[in-house]
Amino acid sequence: MEHDKTEEITRKNIEFYDNLYSDFNVDPIIGILNNLDEFIEVATTTHNSWVGLYYNNFQNELKGKRVLELGCGDCTNAAVMAALGAEVYGNDIASVCGNIVNALNNKYTFEKPIQFIYGDFLKADFPDDFFDVIVGKAFVHHLTHEQEVEFAQKCARILKKNGIVRYCEPAVNNKFFDELRWMVPVKGRPSKLQKEKFEKWLEADPHPIRDNSSAHYKLIGKMFFRDIEIIPFGWIERFNRLLPRGNFNRKFSKMAFRLEKVMPHLLNHTFARSQVVTYRNPK
């Protein structure tokens, strides 16, 4: 039964992302690469997933490193890391992502072209002690718990001894607050109070029902790594969804992320929207 559930989640993800990236234009990414310093300055101070993955100036740790990105998606992050001097391998179950990689390599001269690894990461053939860094940007919460354990185990095997895994993922550390969150409709997702619409949305949603708490990520990390660091963030910034898009919205996000850094850990942990998860030193 668990295997069938996992297969169904994988099928939904493949269909969703093949459709999402079927007609993707890489020109905006090329524009980012041509103005990389400016993009990093803005994105890592105002945009949730970029703030998380690049927390504490992660961009400065990438040059010369062999990096694997799990769930590379539209390949914006893969392209940014490659432009920063990393040797990047992008893995995704959506075959169309390979077309994006080819287009990026044709339109931009990286120190080392991005390499695309299509399909199930667990079936890909990588040597042991091969990567310096493995990253996932809003990727792990698409996995069932069963898949996550297998992924973490394989990551530990193919990382170098001093290698790191770094995920930016949603955080659910307060069930009551999370239940309230589902009550509020957002773009593309109805309120849980709209029972029929919500059930229809849930049926098509590619995310499995799973634990996204910091405690869960810590538990998984301890199985295969010696050092685990989890930084929750985004509890003030999450309110930017209530603001109109534009310059004021970005200013609010920048202020919120800055303010959160001086807030008590208990507040950040309890109400966090997201978390950056870092595993170091494979066992």
C-alpha positions as CSV (number, residue, x, y, z in Angstrom):
1,M,0.0,0.0,0.0
2,E,2.8,2.4,0.9
3,H,4.6,1.6,-2.4
4,D,1.4,2.3,-4.4
5,K,1.0,5.7,-2.5
6,T,4.6,6.6,-3.3
7,E,4.2,5.7,-7.0
8,E,1.0,7.9,-7.2
9,I,2.8,10.9,-5.7
10,T,5.7,10.5,-8.1
11,R,3.2,10.2,-11.1
12,K,1.5,13.4,-10.0
13,N,4.8,15.3,-9.7
14,I,5.9,14.2,-13.2
15,E,2.7,15.2,-14.8
16,F,2.6,18.6,-12.9
17,Y,6.2,19.6,-13.7
18,D,6.3,18.3,-17.3
19,N,3.2,20.5,-17.9
20,L,4.6,23.5,-16.0
21,Y,7.9,23.6,-17.9
22,S,6.7,22.4,-21.3
23,D,7.1,25.8,-23.0
24,F,9.7,27.5,-20.8
25,N,11.6,30.6,-22.0
26,V,15.2,30.8,-20.6
27,D,15.7,34.5,-21.6
28,P,14.7,35.8,-18.2
29,I,17.3,33.5,-16.6
30,I,19.9,34.8,-19.0
31,G,19.0,38.3,-17.9
32,I,19.5,37.3,-14.3
33,L,23.0,35.9,-15.1
34,N,24.0,39.1,-16.9
35,N,23.1,41.1,-13.8
36,L,24.1,38.4,-11.2
37,D,25.3,40.6,-8.4
38,E,22.2,42.8,-8.4
39,F,20.0,39.7,-8.6
40,I,21.6,38.0,-5.6
41,E,21.5,41.2,-3.6
42,V,17.7,41.5,-4.2
43,A,16.7,37.9,-4.2
44,T,18.6,36.9,-1.0
45,T,17.0,39.7,1.0
46,T,13.4,39.7,-0.3
47,H,12.4,36.3,-1.8
48,N,11.6,33.5,0.7
49,S,13.3,30.5,-1.0
50,W,16.4,32.5,-2.0
51,V,16.7,33.9,1.5
52,G,16.6,30.4,2.9
53,L,18.9,28.6,0.5
54,Y,21.5,31.4,0.5
55,Y,21.2,32.1,4.2
56,N,24.5,33.4,5.7
57,N,26.0,34.2,2.3
58,F,25.9,30.6,0.9
59,Q,26.8,32.0,-2.5
60,N,30.4,32.6,-1.3
61,E,30.8,28.8,-0.7
62,L,30.1,27.6,-4.2
63,K,33.0,28.5,-6.4
64,G,35.0,25.4,-7.4
65,K,32.5,23.0,-5.7
66,R,30.8,20.1,-7.4
67,V,27.1,20.6,-6.6
68,L,24.1,18.5,-7.2
69,E,20.7,20.1,-7.2
70,L,17.7,17.8,-6.5
71,G,14.5,18.9,-8.2
72,C,16.3,21.6,-10.4
73,G,12.9,22.6,-11.9
74,D,13.2,25.7,-14.1
75,C,17.0,25.6,-13.5
76,T,17.2,29.2,-12.3
77,N,19.1,28.2,-9.2
78,A,21.3,25.7,-11.1
79,A,22.2,28.5,-13.5
80,V,23.0,31.0,-10.7
81,M,25.2,28.4,-9.0
82,A,27.0,27.6,-12.2
83,A,27.6,31.3,-12.9
84,L,29.1,31.6,-9.4
85,G,31.7,29.1,-10.5
86,A,30.2,25.8,-9.3
87,E,30.3,22.5,-11.3
88,V,26.5,21.9,-11.3
89,Y,24.6,18.7,-11.9
90,G,20.8,19.2,-12.0
91,N,18.4,16.3,-11.4
92,D,14.7,16.3,-12.0
93,I,12.0,13.8,-12.8
94,A,10.6,16.2,-15.4
95,S,12.3,15.4,-18.7
96,V,11.6,18.9,-20.1
97,C,14.1,20.3,-17.6
98,G,16.8,18.8,-19.8
99,N,15.6,21.1,-22.6
100,I,16.0,24.1,-20.3
101,V,19.6,23.1,-19.3
102,N,20.5,22.7,-23.0
103,A,19.1,26.1,-23.8
104,L,21.0,27.7,-20.9
105,N,24.3,26.1,-21.9
106,N,23.8,27.3,-25.5
107,K,23.0,30.9,-24.5
108,Y,25.5,31.5,-21.6
109,T,29.1,30.6,-21.2
110,F,29.6,28.9,-17.8
111,E,33.0,27.9,-16.6
112,K,31.6,24.4,-16.6
113,P,28.3,23.7,-18.5
114,I,25.4,22.5,-16.4
115,Q,24.9,18.7,-16.6
116,F,21.3,17.3,-16.4
117,I,20.5,14.0,-14.8
118,Y,17.0,12.9,-15.8
119,G,14.8,10.7,-13.7
120,D,14.7,9.1,-10.3
121,F,17.6,10.2,-8.2
122,L,17.6,6.9,-6.3
123,K,18.3,5.1,-9.6
124,A,21.0,7.4,-10.9
125,D,24.5,6.1,-10.8
126,F,26.9,8.3,-8.9
127,P,30.2,7.3,-7.4
128,D,30.7,7.5,-3.6
129,D,32.3,10.6,-2.2
130,F,31.6,12.5,-5.4
131,F,29.8,15.8,-4.5
132,D,30.8,18.7,-2.3
133,V,27.3,20.0,-1.9
134,I,23.8,18.7,-2.5
135,V,21.0,21.3,-2.5
136,G,17.2,21.1,-2.7
137,K,15.1,24.3,-3.0
138,A,11.5,23.5,-1.9
139,F,12.1,19.9,-3.0
140,V,12.0,17.5,0.0
141,H,8.4,18.2,0.9
142,H,7.4,16.7,-2.4
143,L,8.7,13.3,-1.1
144,T,7.0,10.8,1.1
145,H,8.7,9.9,4.3
146,E,9.8,6.6,2.8
147,Q,11.4,8.4,-0.1
148,E,13.0,11.0,2.1
149,V,14.9,8.4,4.1
150,E,16.2,6.8,1.0
151,F,17.3,10.1,-0.5
152,A,19.1,11.2,2.7
153,Q,20.9,7.8,2.9
154,K,22.0,8.1,-0.7
155,C,23.1,11.8,-0.3
156,A,25.3,10.7,2.6
157,R,26.9,8.1,0.5
158,I,27.7,10.2,-2.6
159,L,28.9,13.2,-0.6
160,K,32.6,13.8,0.2
161,K,33.5,13.4,3.9
162,N,33.3,17.1,4.6
163,G,30.3,17.6,2.3
164,I,27.0,19.2,3.1
165,V,23.3,18.9,2.2
166,R,21.3,22.1,2.3
167,Y,17.5,22.2,1.9
168,C,15.1,25.2,2.0
169,E,11.7,23.8,2.9
170,P,8.3,24.8,4.3
171,A,8.1,24.6,8.1
172,V,5.1,23.4,10.1
173,N,6.0,23.7,13.8
174,N,2.6,24.7,15.2
175,K,-0.4,22.6,14.1
176,F,-3.0,25.1,15.3
177,F,-1.4,27.9,13.4
178,D,-1.0,25.7,10.3
179,E,-4.7,24.8,10.5
180,L,-5.5,28.5,10.5
181,R,-3.3,28.9,7.5
182,W,-5.4,26.4,5.5
183,M,-8.5,28.5,6.2
184,V,-7.1,31.5,4.3
185,P,-7.5,31.2,0.5
186,V,-4.4,32.1,-1.6
187,K,-3.8,32.2,-5.3
188,G,-4.3,28.7,-6.7
189,R,-5.6,27.2,-3.4
190,P,-9.1,27.6,-2.0
191,S,-9.9,27.8,1.7
192,K,-10.3,24.5,3.6
193,L,-13.7,25.9,4.5
194,Q,-14.7,25.6,0.8
195,K,-14.9,21.8,1.3
196,E,-15.7,20.7,-2.3
197,K,-13.2,23.1,-4.0
198,F,-10.5,22.2,-1.4
199,E,-10.9,18.5,-1.8
200,K,-10.7,18.9,-5.6
201,W,-7.5,21.0,-5.2
202,L,-6.0,18.4,-2.7
203,E,-6.7,15.5,-5.1
204,A,-4.6,17.3,-7.8
205,D,-1.9,18.6,-5.5
206,P,1.5,16.9,-6.1
207,H,2.5,17.2,-2.4
208,P,2.1,14.2,-0.1
209,I,0.6,14.6,3.3
210,R,3.7,14.4,5.5
211,D,5.5,15.9,8.5
212,N,7.3,19.2,7.7
213,S,8.4,20.1,11.2
214,S,11.9,21.0,12.1
215,A,11.9,18.1,14.5
216,H,11.2,15.7,11.6
217,Y,14.1,17.1,9.5
218,K,16.4,16.8,12.5
219,L,15.4,13.2,13.1
220,I,16.1,12.3,9.4
221,G,19.4,14.1,9.5
222,K,20.6,12.3,12.6
223,M,20.2,9.0,10.8
224,F,23.0,9.7,8.3
225,F,24.9,12.8,9.4
226,R,26.9,13.9,12.3
227,D,26.0,17.6,12.3
228,I,22.5,19.1,11.8
229,E,21.6,22.8,11.7
230,I,18.0,24.0,11.2
231,I,17.2,27.7,10.9
232,P,13.5,28.6,10.9
233,F,12.5,31.9,9.3
234,G,9.7,33.7,7.5
235,W,7.0,34.1,10.2
236,I,6.8,37.9,9.7
237,E,7.5,37.8,6.0
238,R,4.5,35.4,5.4
239,F,2.2,38.4,5.8
240,N,3.4,39.8,2.6
241,R,0.8,37.7,0.8
242,L,-1.8,40.1,2.1
243,L,-0.1,43.0,0.4
244,P,-0.3,44.1,-3.2
245,R,2.6,43.0,-5.4
246,G,5.2,45.6,-6.1
247,N,8.0,47.7,-4.6
248,F,6.3,48.1,-1.2
249,N,5.9,44.3,-1.0
250,R,9.6,43.8,-1.5
251,K,10.5,46.4,1.0
252,F,8.2,44.7,3.6
253,S,9.8,41.3,2.9
254,K,13.3,42.8,3.3
255,M,12.4,44.5,6.6
256,A,10.7,41.3,7.8
257,F,13.6,39.0,7.2
258,R,16.0,41.5,8.8
259,L,13.8,41.8,11.9
260,E,13.4,38.1,12.3
261,K,17.1,37.7,12.8
262,V,16.9,39.6,16.1
263,M,13.7,37.9,17.3
264,P,13.6,35.2,20.0
265,H,14.3,31.7,18.6
266,L,11.0,30.4,20.1
267,L,9.0,32.9,17.9
268,N,10.9,32.1,14.8
269,H,10.6,28.3,15.4
270,T,6.9,28.2,16.4
271,F,5.5,30.4,13.6
272,A,8.1,29.9,10.8
273,R,6.9,29.8,7.3
274,S,10.1,28.1,6.1
275,Q,13.4,26.6,7.3
276,V,16.9,26.1,6.0
277,V,18.1,22.6,6.8
278,T,21.8,21.8,6.7
279,Y,23.3,18.4,7.2
280,R,27.1,18.1,7.5
281,N,29.7,15.3,7.7
282,P,28.1,12.1,6.5
283,K,28.5,9.1,8.8
